[in-house]
């Protein structure tokens, strides 16, 4: 039996880095809100254990109102090893940090799934799996990348035990004892190839790229190199530095310029700096090779490959993992009512957003990767949480009439935890 409807000023859908950061700022400003979703769910279930984050630790912090609870402060107070750039941040450590952030700033996350979002009067109506209906004046969708995984069309109907997307793996145990082929050349592909090999699984990597590219190992940089190519939270160079610091200015550019920035080559296939030595010379690679067709023979996958010279070759394998990235497409969000979806103005599948991250549907906002076509590439990084958390929380607190005083966030706990 469904529960009676409730109302709230702001409903935040998604409890990853962007949702948690926004909720922390809303709470500090006394804005009535509820946040829904499993905290850090995709990070826990759709990324392989042992993975190293590609971003520097200093650029992988969630946004809190005082900008004090950083990965560095988390590690320092717990006597954990840390360096701003020389020591990579493990997936496990980042999840631990995010959980500590949640407990400190967002104590009331409701871990349940949204099943339907639709217009209702002057606001929006959200229906959840447990039967509860929430009427919200504002809804902020922060669902991350997971709903937008991209697979080649011709493999969509193949069985999951033979073909999968790289996002299907938290545990690699289902692949034990199999011959695995990874398709792709970016960080997801190279991370998986290294982890599979180190687990003792036979793995090969197929990529169209003529060579695999990896981020440079961290090093002390001269004053001149810092001037020529300053280091930002999303990569080196003046363009990326501007995109990282001023996403609100990116939105003012032409659509063509914004789309070009949202998907720049600098953010294309690029393995992590600490993965190169675990792949090159250790994982068999088929580079400069395109996948022309795929079939099944005797319970195995047969890949029809063509190299740069036009020569065809065939490869048989037990399982293929497509590390083919993500592409924002709001039609993939099953909870969006079709009438509501048709009212959202889109730019290549992503919502066109106002300066307040608002869609063409009043009261409906998107933050995180889905906002990249409007606010630039920083939206694809944890580093990008700071701007929507601050700017959107400030905006919502200014337009939502409330008599509730700002909640006092407890001071930083200086006790060293085990």
Buried (B, 14 or more C-beta within 10 A) or exposed (E): EEEEEEEBBBBBBBBBBBBBBBBBBBBBBBBBBBBBBBBBBBBBBBBBBBBBBBBBBBBBBBBBBEEEBBBBBBBEBBEEEBBEBEBBBBBEBBBBBBBBBBEBBBEEBBEBBBEBBBBBEEBBBBBBEEEBBBBBBBBBBBBBBBBBBBBEEEBEEBEEEBBBBBBBBBEBEEBEEBBBBBBBBBBBBBBBBBBBBEBEBBBBBBBBBEEBBBBEEBEEBEEEEEEEBBBBBBBBBEBBBBBBBBBEEBBEBEEEEBBEBBBBEBBEBBBBBBBBEBBBEEBEBBBBBEBEEBEEEEEBBBBBBBEEEEEEEEBEBBBBBBBBBBBBBBEBBEBBBEEBBEBBEBBEBBBBBEEBBBBEBEBBBBBBBBBBBBBBBBBBBBBBBBBBBBBBBEBBBEEBEEEEEEEEBEEEEEEEEE
